[in-house]
Amino acid sequence: MYVMLSSFSCQLIVFIRVRAPERRPLTEKKDILKSASIITLVTIVSRVLGYVRDQRITLLLGTTFAADAYVLAYRIPNLFRRLVAEGSMTASFIPVFTGYLREKPKKDVWEFANKLFWTLALVAAVITILGMVFSPAVVQLFSGANVARSQAVDLNRIIFPYLFFISLAALAMGILNCFHVFGLPAATPVLLNVATILFSFGIVWHYIGDPAKSLAIGVLVGGVLQFLVQVPSLVQRGMKFTFGISFTHPAIKDVARLMLPRLFGIGIGQINLLIDTKFATASRMPSGSLAALYVADRVMELVLGGYAIAVATAILPMMSHQAAAKDFESLKKTLSFSVRIVAFITIPAALGLMILREPIIRVLFQHGQFVAESTRLTARALLYYSIGLPALASVKLIVPAFYSTRDTRTPVIVASISLVLNIVLNIVFIQFFFKRVQNGGPALATALATFFDFFALFIIFRIRYGAMGTMDILRSFSKVFLCSSLMGVACWFGNYYTAFTVHSRFLVQLLVFAGLIGGATVLYLALAWLFRCHEIEEVYGIATRRTAGGGNGYAEP
């Protein structure tokens, strides 16, 4: 919620300024902000609906064994979706397709796209069938003893075909992004959320007989819609869907060669999430720990989806173009700028989530089967997840920077070390510090491993490609951290003196909560302006800044 307000405030200014009457060529920074603005505003709508979806899930299932079974069943195909589809495949496809658009005739471009589509469809179909057939073994592999495995297997078999359709939707998104179409692909999760919400109502799940099963069917229907809605736009740009499967096409081989190591490298967050799943369902953990981690992770997604992923999506095609042109100085500036902008949002958001974690969870989710104990479990997980939020957001920027230069080995090596570190930390927390961290152990292990991931990749990139304005980044971080700390102190006092937990009526809680979040957002932006943080100046002023040589204003967005 905090980041939705702060992101929207920043993006609203950009949209107001960008329509000024004068004209001039767009700068690269403005390209990033404009594209990120489109993605952010669409994604905020999706995140609001995503919250409604999650609120319906928690209302029906709470943090019960059924909730854990549903989360486990959903996470398994979701892992393959992010690794095979939205993760490695999209990140590998965009640089290759971008090169084709620059160098090849239109006929070759669409021949490549059509063959990759049908080849991906075949691979996704095989994975889907195998996942359904061997669902009991997969569920057992990724869960501990404290989960209803038989129910998870049934739900997993319903959800797994979602992987097939979302893989095709991810390829469609990659193609449209290369044509600088960001709004429609970013809007497709809205359909998933709407479908799940509709299937959560009693008139539907009473007919099916089980709310968890009804929610699983809603996920599958949403995946189908996410693909179908992008088909008309693909056809409009030249996609014919001419049947043809090829594992030997040069461009497909390039995508596969880049994709295989990325299956691990770019998916480290998802692999860590499944490691967290394994430890969250350990016999020592309280029941509902997995559902609590899921809800805490969904709150984190408000931040990552609100701005960080939007910026990452916008800069990947740009960095691919810069790398293809061997313009590494521009690539470094693009990356440095993006890291600073994302830190400007995620550092205060992390502190806000940590301090106001219980009010956030209580207002957003404590209804129906989601009771006070559910709030305590989830708030503890959110506390530790929030620690790693800035690093998690930054990793989503720096990994594509390596991939845009076609370096897949380095992120894989670093990710391997990070993965081992996450496992070791999980074991340490559950064996030696369980009384201290309790169900928050998996979240803290992921946060610390992600920090290692980011710093290692950043240092390697700096050594390999030269100066990236590290001192400027550190000065920026120090200002942002100072403003965030002052905001955090105000949040703590506000939470203490408003006595949030004393109020029992939901309307009063909502008003107090909105006042705390709104006040924190305004205070942080005011402090950033007072301390002259360059990021707020760039967000507010990038659209009106003149370059040397004058010009008559702005290009149309």
matplotlib code that plots the C-alpha trace (Angstrom):
import matplotlib.pyplot as plt

x = [0.0, 2.8, 4.6, 1.4, 0.8, 4.4, 4.8, 1.5, 2.5, 5.7, 4.1, 1.2, 3.7, 5.4, 2.1, 1.0, 4.4, 4.7, 1.8, 3.4, 2.9, 6.6, 8.5, 11.9, 13.4, 13.0, 16.0, 16.8, 16.0, 12.7, 12.1, 12.6, 10.3, 7.6, 7.5, 7.8, 4.9, 2.6, 3.5, 3.2, -0.3, -1.6, 0.2, -1.2, -4.7, -3.7, -2.2, -5.4, -7.3, -4.6, -5.2, -8.9, -8.1, -5.7, -8.2, -10.8, -8.4, -7.5, -11.1, -12.1, -9.0, -7.2, -3.9, -5.4, -4.1, -6.3, -4.6, -1.1, -2.2, -3.6, -0.4, 1.8, -0.3, -0.1, 3.6, 4.8, 3.5, 4.1, 7.8, 7.9, 6.0, 8.6, 11.6, 10.5, 8.1, 8.4, 12.0, 14.6, 12.6, 11.5, 14.9, 16.6, 14.2, 14.2, 17.9, 17.7, 14.4, 15.7, 18.7, 16.4, 14.4, 17.5, 19.2, 16.7, 13.8, 10.3, 9.7, 12.6, 11.5, 8.0, 9.2, 11.4, 8.5, 6.0, 8.4, 9.4, 5.7, 4.9, 8.1, 7.5, 3.9, 5.2, 7.8, 5.2, 2.7, 5.2, 6.1, 2.4, 1.6, 4.6, 3.7, 0.2, 1.2, 4.0, 2.2, 2.5, 6.2, 6.6, 4.5, 6.5, 9.7, 8.8, 7.0, 7.7, 5.6, 3.3, 1.0, -2.1, -0.3, -3.2, -5.3, -2.2, -1.8, -5.5, -5.2, -1.8, -3.3, -6.0, -3.7, -0.8, -2.3, -2.1, 1.6, 0.9, -1.2, 0.9, 4.1, 2.5, 1.3, 4.8, 6.2, 3.5, 4.5, 8.1, 7.2, 5.0, 7.6, 10.1, 7.6, 7.5, 3.9, 3.9, 0.4, -1.5, 1.0, 1.2, -2.6, -3.0, -2.6, -5.9, -7.7, -6.1, -7.2, -10.7, -11.1, -9.9, -12.2, -15.2, -14.5, -14.1, -17.8, -20.1, -22.4, -19.5, -17.6, -20.7, -21.5, -17.9, -18.0, -14.7, -13.5, -9.8, -10.7, -12.9, -9.9, -7.7, -10.1, -10.2, -6.4, -6.6, -9.3, -7.3, -4.2, -6.2, -7.5, -4.0, -2.9, -6.0, -6.2, -2.8, -3.5, -5.2, -2.3, 0.2, -1.8, -2.0, 1.8, 2.3, 2.1, 0.4, 0.7, 1.8, 2.4, 6.0, 8.2, 11.9, 14.7, 17.4, 16.4, 19.5, 17.6, 15.7, 19.1, 20.4, 17.4, 17.9, 21.6, 20.9, 17.9, 19.4, 21.7, 19.1, 16.7, 18.7, 20.2, 17.2, 14.9, 16.9, 14.1, 11.6, 13.9, 14.5, 10.8, 10.4, 13.2, 11.2, 8.2, 10.1, 11.2, 7.9, 6.1, 8.7, 7.3, 8.6, 6.8, 3.3, 0.4, -0.4, 3.3, 3.3, 0.1, 1.6, 4.7, 2.5, 0.5, 3.7, 5.2, 2.1, 2.4, 6.0, 4.8, 2.9, 6.4, 8.1, 5.1, 4.4, 7.7, 10.7, 9.5, 8.0, 11.5, 13.1, 10.6, 11.2, 15.0, 15.6, 14.9, 16.9, 19.9, 19.7, 19.8, 22.8, 24.6, 24.0, 25.4, 28.5, 27.5, 28.5, 28.8, 25.1, 24.3, 26.1, 24.3, 21.0, 21.6, 23.0, 20.0, 17.5, 19.1, 18.9, 15.3, 14.3, 16.2, 14.3, 11.1, 12.0, 14.2, 11.4, 8.9, 10.9, 11.1, 7.4, 6.5, 8.7, 7.3, 3.7, 3.6, 0.8, -1.5, -1.0, -1.8, -4.6, -6.4, -5.8, -6.5, -7.9, -11.4, -13.2, -10.9, -7.9, -7.8, -5.5, -3.1, -2.9, -2.0, 0.8, 2.3, 2.1, 3.5, 6.5, 7.2, 6.7, 9.2, 12.0, 11.0, 11.1, 14.7, 15.7, 13.3, 15.8, 18.2, 15.5, 14.3, 17.9, 18.7, 15.8, 17.7, 21.3, 20.7, 19.1, 22.1, 24.4, 22.0, 21.8, 25.5, 24.9, 26.8, 24.9, 27.7, 28.3, 24.7, 24.5, 27.7, 26.5, 23.0, 24.4, 26.4, 23.3, 21.1, 23.5, 23.7, 19.9, 19.7, 22.4, 20.7, 17.4, 19.0, 20.7, 17.6, 15.3, 17.9, 19.5, 17.4, 13.9, 12.7, 13.9, 12.8, 10.1, 8.1, 10.1, 13.3, 12.7, 12.0, 15.1, 17.3, 15.9, 16.5, 20.2, 20.9, 19.5, 21.7, 24.7, 23.3, 23.1, 26.4, 28.3, 26.8, 27.2, 30.9, 31.6, 29.8, 31.8, 35.1, 34.3, 32.9, 34.5, 33.2, 29.5, 29.3, 29.4, 30.0, 27.0, 25.0, 26.2, 25.5, 22.0, 21.5, 22.7, 20.2, 17.4, 18.2, 18.3, 14.9, 13.6, 14.9, 13.2, 10.0, 10.4, 10.7, 7.5, 5.7, 6.7, 5.5, 2.3, 1.6, 2.3, 0.2, -2.7, -3.0, -4.0, -4.5, -6.9, -9.5, -11.8, -14.0, -12.7, -13.7, -11.7, -8.7, -8.9, -9.0, -6.0, -4.2, -4.8, -3.7, -0.4, 0.3, -0.6, 1.3, 4.4, 4.3, 3.9, 6.6, 9.1, 8.5, 8.8, 12.1, 13.4, 12.7, 14.2, 17.4, 17.6, 17.5, 18.3, 15.7, 12.7, 14.1, 14.4, 11.0, 9.4, 11.6, 12.9, 9.9, 10.6, 14.4, 16.1, 19.2, 22.0, 21.2, 17.6, 14.8, 11.1, 9.9, 8.7, 8.0, 4.6, 4.6]
y = [0.0, 2.4, 1.9, 2.1, 5.6, 6.8, 5.2, 6.7, 10.1, 10.0, 8.6, 11.1, 13.9, 12.3, 11.8, 15.4, 16.8, 14.6, 16.3, 19.7, 21.7, 22.0, 19.3, 17.7, 14.2, 11.8, 11.1, 7.5, 8.4, 9.7, 6.6, 4.5, 6.6, 6.8, 3.1, 2.4, 4.8, 3.0, -0.4, 1.0, 2.5, -0.7, -2.9, -0.9, -1.7, -5.3, -5.2, -3.7, -6.6, -8.9, -7.7, -8.4, -11.9, -12.6, -11.2, -13.6, -16.5, -15.6, -15.0, -18.5, -20.4, -18.3, -20.0, -23.5, -26.7, -26.1, -22.8, -24.4, -27.0, -24.4, -22.3, -25.3, -26.5, -23.0, -22.4, -25.5, -24.6, -21.0, -21.8, -23.4, -20.4, -17.9, -20.0, -21.3, -18.6, -15.1, -15.7, -17.4, -17.7, -14.0, -12.7, -14.9, -14.2, -10.4, -9.9, -12.4, -11.0, -7.5, -8.4, -9.9, -6.7, -4.7, -6.9, -9.2, -8.7, -8.9, -12.4, -13.9, -12.1, -13.6, -17.0, -17.1, -15.9, -18.5, -21.4, -20.5, -20.2, -23.8, -25.2, -23.6, -24.9, -28.4, -28.1, -26.5, -29.3, -32.0, -30.3, -29.9, -33.5, -34.7, -32.3, -33.7, -37.4, -37.1, -34.6, -36.7, -37.0, -33.2, -32.2, -34.5, -33.1, -29.5, -29.9, -31.0, -33.2, -30.4, -30.1, -31.9, -33.5, -35.4, -32.2, -30.4, -33.1, -32.8, -29.0, -29.1, -31.3, -28.7, -25.8, -27.3, -26.7, -23.0, -23.3, -24.2, -21.1, -18.7, -19.8, -18.8, -15.5, -14.8, -15.2, -12.9, -10.4, -10.6, -10.0, -7.0, -5.5, -5.5, -3.4, -1.1, -2.3, -2.4, -1.6, -4.7, -7.3, -5.6, -5.7, -9.4, -10.3, -8.4, -11.3, -13.9, -11.8, -11.3, -15.0, -16.1, -13.5, -14.7, -18.4, -17.4, -16.6, -19.0, -19.4, -21.0, -22.9, -24.3, -25.9, -27.3, -28.3, -27.0, -23.4, -24.4, -26.4, -23.6, -21.1, -23.5, -23.7, -19.9, -19.8, -22.1, -20.0, -16.8, -18.3, -19.1, -15.5, -14.0, -15.6, -15.1, -11.4, -10.8, -12.7, -9.8, -7.4, -10.1, -10.6, -6.9, -6.7, -9.5, -12.8, -15.5, -18.5, -20.6, -24.1, -25.2, -26.9, -26.5, -27.2, -26.4, -22.9, -20.7, -18.1, -20.8, -22.4, -19.0, -18.6, -22.1, -21.6, -18.4, -19.9, -23.1, -21.4, -18.7, -21.3, -21.2, -17.7, -15.5, -17.9, -17.8, -15.9, -18.6, -21.4, -19.8, -19.4, -23.2, -23.8, -21.5, -23.7, -26.8, -25.3, -23.6, -26.9, -28.6, -30.4, -27.8, -24.9, -23.9, -24.8, -22.0, -20.9, -21.5, -19.4, -16.7, -16.6, -16.4, -13.4, -11.7, -12.3, -10.9, -7.7, -7.5, -7.9, -4.6, -3.0, -5.1, -4.9, -1.3, 0.1, -2.2, -4.8, -2.0, -0.4, -3.8, -4.5, -1.1, -1.2, -4.8, -4.0, -0.7, -2.5, -5.1, -2.4, -0.7, -4.0, -4.9, -1.5, -2.1, 1.1, -0.1, 3.5, 4.1, 0.6, 1.4, 4.7, 3.0, 0.5, 3.0, 5.3, 2.4, 1.2, 4.7, 5.1, 1.7, 2.3, 5.6, 3.7, 0.4, 1.6, 3.7, 1.0, -1.6, 0.5, 1.3, -2.4, -3.3, -0.7, -0.9, -4.6, -5.5, -2.7, -3.5, -7.2, -6.6, -4.0, -5.8, -9.5, -10.1, -11.2, -14.5, -17.4, -15.1, -14.5, -12.6, -15.5, -15.5, -11.8, -12.4, -15.2, -13.1, -9.9, -11.8, -13.2, -9.7, -8.2, -10.4, -10.3, -6.5, -6.5, -7.8, -5.8, -3.3, -6.1, -8.2, -5.3, -4.4, -8.0, -7.8, -5.0, -6.2, -9.8, -8.6, -6.3, -9.4, -11.1, -8.2, -8.7, -12.4, -13.3, -16.2, -17.8, -15.2, -14.9, -18.7, -19.0, -16.3, -17.7, -21.1, -19.7, -17.7, -20.8, -22.8, -19.8, -19.7, -23.4, -23.1, -20.1, -21.9, -24.8, -22.5, -20.5, -23.5, -25.4, -22.7, -19.5, -20.9, -19.2, -15.9, -15.9, -18.7, -18.9, -15.9, -17.9, -18.8, -15.1, -13.9, -16.5, -15.4, -11.7, -12.3, -14.5, -11.9, -9.2, -11.4, -12.0, -8.3, -7.1, -10.0, -9.2, -5.5, -5.8, -8.2, -5.9, -2.9, -4.8, -6.0, -2.9, -0.1, 2.8, 3.0, 6.2, 4.1, 7.2, 8.9, 5.8, 5.7, 9.4, 8.8, 5.8, 7.8, 10.6, 8.1, 6.2, 9.4, 10.5, 7.0, 6.8, 10.0, 8.8, 5.5, 7.3, 9.3, 6.0, 4.4, 7.3, 7.6, 3.9, 4.1, 7.2, 6.4, 3.1, 1.2, -2.2, -0.6, 0.1, -2.8, -1.3, -1.9, 1.6, 3.3, 1.0, 1.8, 5.5, 5.4, 3.1, 5.4, 8.4, 6.7, 5.5, 8.9, 10.9, 8.7, 9.1, 12.9, 13.2, 11.1, 13.0, 16.3, 15.2, 13.9, 17.3, 19.1, 17.1, 17.5, 13.8, 13.7, 10.9, 13.0, 15.8, 13.4, 12.0, 15.4, 17.2, 14.8, 15.5, 19.3, 19.3, 20.8, 19.5, 21.5, 22.9, 23.8, 22.4, 23.1, 20.7, 17.2, 14.3, 12.7, 9.8]
z = [0.0, 0.9, -2.4, -4.4, -3.1, -3.5, -7.0, -8.1, -6.9, -8.9, -12.0, -11.9, -12.1, -15.1, -16.9, -16.2, -17.4, -20.5, -22.3, -22.3, -25.5, -26.5, -28.4, -28.4, -28.8, -25.9, -23.8, -22.7, -19.1, -20.2, -22.3, -19.2, -17.0, -19.7, -20.3, -16.6, -16.0, -18.4, -16.9, -13.3, -13.7, -15.4, -12.8, -9.9, -11.2, -11.4, -7.9, -6.5, -8.0, -6.9, -3.3, -3.7, -5.0, -2.0, 0.4, -0.9, -0.6, 3.0, 3.9, 2.7, 3.7, 6.4, 7.5, 7.7, 6.3, 3.2, 2.7, 2.9, 0.4, -2.0, -1.8, -2.3, -5.3, -6.9, -6.3, -8.1, -11.6, -10.8, -10.4, -13.9, -15.3, -14.0, -14.9, -18.3, -19.4, -17.8, -16.6, -18.7, -22.0, -22.1, -21.0, -23.6, -26.4, -26.3, -27.1, -30.0, -31.4, -31.0, -33.1, -35.8, -35.9, -36.4, -39.0, -40.7, -43.2, -41.9, -43.3, -41.3, -38.2, -38.2, -39.4, -36.2, -34.0, -35.4, -35.1, -31.6, -30.6, -31.7, -30.4, -27.0, -27.1, -27.5, -24.7, -22.3, -23.1, -22.3, -19.0, -18.1, -18.8, -16.8, -13.9, -13.7, -13.9, -11.4, -9.1, -5.9, -6.3, -7.1, -4.1, -1.8, -3.1, -2.4, 1.0, 4.5, 6.8, 8.1, 5.0, 3.6, 0.7, -0.8, -1.1, -2.5, -5.2, -6.3, -6.5, -8.3, -11.1, -11.6, -11.7, -13.7, -17.2, -16.4, -17.1, -20.8, -21.5, -19.4, -21.3, -24.6, -22.9, -21.8, -25.3, -26.7, -24.0, -25.1, -28.7, -27.9, -25.6, -28.5, -30.4, -27.4, -26.5, -22.7, -21.6, -22.9, -21.7, -18.3, -18.0, -18.6, -14.8, -14.4, -16.1, -13.8, -10.7, -12.0, -12.9, -9.4, -7.7, -9.6, -8.7, -5.1, -4.6, -2.9, -5.8, -7.7, -5.0, -3.4, -6.8, -7.0, -3.4, -2.2, -2.1, -2.6, -5.7, -7.0, -6.6, -8.5, -11.5, -11.4, -11.8, -14.8, -16.5, -15.9, -17.6, -20.7, -20.9, -20.4, -23.6, -25.7, -25.0, -26.6, -29.8, -31.7, -31.1, -32.3, -35.5, -36.0, -36.0, -38.4, -36.5, -38.6, -36.2, -39.2, -37.8, -37.6, -35.0, -35.1, -32.7, -35.3, -36.4, -35.7, -33.7, -31.6, -30.9, -29.8, -27.5, -26.1, -25.6, -23.6, -21.8, -20.3, -17.8, -17.1, -15.9, -12.8, -12.8, -13.3, -11.3, -8.1, -6.4, -7.3, -6.4, -3.0, -2.6, -3.0, -0.5, 1.8, 1.1, 2.1, 5.4, 6.1, 6.0, 8.3, 11.3, 13.7, 12.0, 13.2, 10.9, 8.4, 8.1, 4.4, 3.9, 6.1, 3.9, 0.8, 2.1, 3.2, -0.2, -1.9, 0.1, -1.1, -4.7, -4.3, -4.2, -6.8, -9.1, -8.4, -9.7, -9.6, -12.1, -14.2, -14.5, -15.1, -17.9, -19.5, -19.4, -20.7, -24.4, -24.0, -22.5, -25.3, -27.9, -26.2, -25.8, -29.5, -30.5, -28.1, -26.3, -22.8, -21.4, -22.1, -20.7, -17.5, -17.2, -17.8, -15.1, -12.6, -13.1, -12.8, -9.5, -8.0, -9.0, -7.7, -4.4, -4.0, -3.9, -2.2, 0.8, 2.3, 1.4, 3.2, 6.4, 6.2, 5.8, 8.8, 11.1, 10.1, 9.3, 11.8, 10.9, 7.2, 7.6, 10.0, 7.8, 4.5, 5.4, 9.0, 7.9, 7.9, 8.4, 8.7, 12.4, 14.8, 15.0, 11.2, 11.4, 13.8, 11.7, 8.6, 10.1, 11.4, 7.9, 6.4, 8.8, 7.6, 3.9, 4.0, 5.0, 1.6, -0.5, -1.9, -2.8, -4.4, -6.5, -7.6, -8.6, -11.0, -12.7, -12.7, -13.8, -17.1, -17.5, -17.7, -20.0, -22.4, -22.9, -23.5, -20.3, -18.7, -16.8, -14.2, -12.9, -12.7, -10.6, -8.2, -8.1, -7.2, -4.2, -3.2, -3.3, -1.1, 1.3, 1.5, 2.4, 5.0, 6.6, 6.7, 8.5, 11.0, 11.7, 12.2, 14.3, 16.4, 16.3, 16.0, 19.2, 17.9, 14.3, 14.4, 11.1, 9.8, 9.3, 5.6, 4.8, 6.6, 4.9, 1.5, 2.3, 3.3, 0.3, -2.0, -0.6, -1.3, -4.9, -5.6, -4.2, -5.9, -9.3, -8.9, -8.0, -10.9, -13.3, -12.0, -12.4, -15.8, -17.5, -15.5, -13.4, -12.9, -10.8, -7.6, -5.4, -6.9, -6.2, -2.6, -2.1, -3.4, -1.1, 1.9, 1.2, 0.6, 3.7, 5.8, 4.5, 5.0, 8.6, 9.5, 7.9, 9.8, 13.2, 12.4, 11.4, 14.7, 16.8, 14.7, 15.2, 18.9, 19.7, 17.5, 19.4, 16.3, 18.0, 20.6, 17.9, 17.2, 14.5, 11.0, 9.7, 12.5, 11.8, 8.1, 8.7, 11.1, 8.7, 5.7, 7.7, 8.7, 5.1, 3.5, 6.1, 5.7, 1.9, 2.0, 4.7, 2.7, -0.6, 1.3, 2.9, -0.4, -1.9, 1.1, 0.9, -2.9, -3.8, -7.5, -8.0, -7.1, -9.2, -12.2, -11.7, -11.4, -13.9, -16.5, -18.8, -18.8, -18.8, -21.8, -23.5, -24.9, -28.2, -27.3, -29.2, -29.1, -26.5, -26.3, -28.5, -28.3, -25.7]

ax = plt.figure().add_subplot(projection="3d")
ax.plot(x, y, z, "-o")
ax.set_aspect("equal")
plt.show()
